[in-house]
Amino acid sequence: MPLSVTCSQCGKTYVLKDEFAGRKIRCPECDNVQVVPIEEVVYVTAEPIDEEAGERAALHPAFQRDRFLMRQKMMAISSKYVISDEGKRPILYVERPAHFLRQVGAALGAVLAFFVSAILVGILAVALHDATGIEWVGPLVGVIGGVLTILVTIVAAVKLSPKRHVHFYADETKEEPLLDALQDHKFELFTTTFTIQRPDGKVLARIRKNQLSNILRKKWVVADAEGHPLFIAREDSLILSLLRRFLGPLFGALRTNFIFVTRTPDGEEQVRGEFNRKFTIVDSYVLDMSRDRPPQIDRRIGIALGVLLDTGERR
């Protein structure tokens, strides 16, 4: 849809393509530089029409844009983020509770499970040695019991530890929940999965990453509620990915950035968004979906994935 832009200095009006939305342009008349405003387009999900309501629900205004600025709050036990618009006005408040007391309880429970298991194994080893009189019985029971003790400790720690979901609110009062990114399992050896859903429980997307494939290049796969592929998020460059593995971030010089990619009907890849870390002391990111024209990626899924790319990758 064409955009009508009026120069703020000389007053001349131009008609531009919608791809210029959010970009800086220079007026050919007076050389004034200004940002082309983004039209307030209401994005809707690709969900089927609700037969009872008879119409789709419009998104919350916070998601009706293409660029999001994300900053992590420091000096907080839980992972907390403030998401702002291009004018740095806060529009979303994000929290991934740490559940500190439950984490401490899980650690204490695991320690208790370890000592109880170790004591029982020791008693059993001594009893079998005395009953059989065979020298190697005690050490054998001790080795097998030691392995079982470690397994019992790990299971206790996983069972007692809480899932760490991510919650999105309209502001810091947390009175208006907007979105949830739910951790599907407490412990996943090779694959990590999350479910993105609305406050009413309606599933928007399912997100997963494979730990083995992430060794070379980090990649997250996004699918809809039924498991049909929507898009992938992967590190922007394979070469940079390998350099990060061997050299580390180099004090921010090798920042981990991601691109959001979809596939066209003919199989070609198309970049529709970027999630870039800014060169700052504190964690600060920009999610830019301005290349997603016409919009195919639900902005709620995009911003939820952005938070997971930070907390899930421990960047």
Buried (B, 14 or more C-beta within 10 A) or exposed (E): EEBEBEBEEEEEEBEBEBEBBBEEBEBEEEEBEBBBEBBEBEBEBEBEEEEEEEEBEEBBEBBBBBBBBBBBBEEEEEBBBBBBBBEEEBBBBBBBBBBEEEBEBBBEBBEEBBEBBBEBBBEBBEEBBEEEEEEEBBEBBBEEBBEBBEEBBBEBBEEBBBEBBBBBBBEEEEEEEBBBBBBBEBEEEEBBBBBBBBEEEEBBBBBBBBEEBBEEBBBBBBBBBEEEEBBBBBBBEEEBBEBBEEEEEEEEEBBBBBBBBBEEEEEEEEEBBBBBBBEEEEBBBBBBBBBBBEEBBBBBBBBBBBBBBBBBBEB
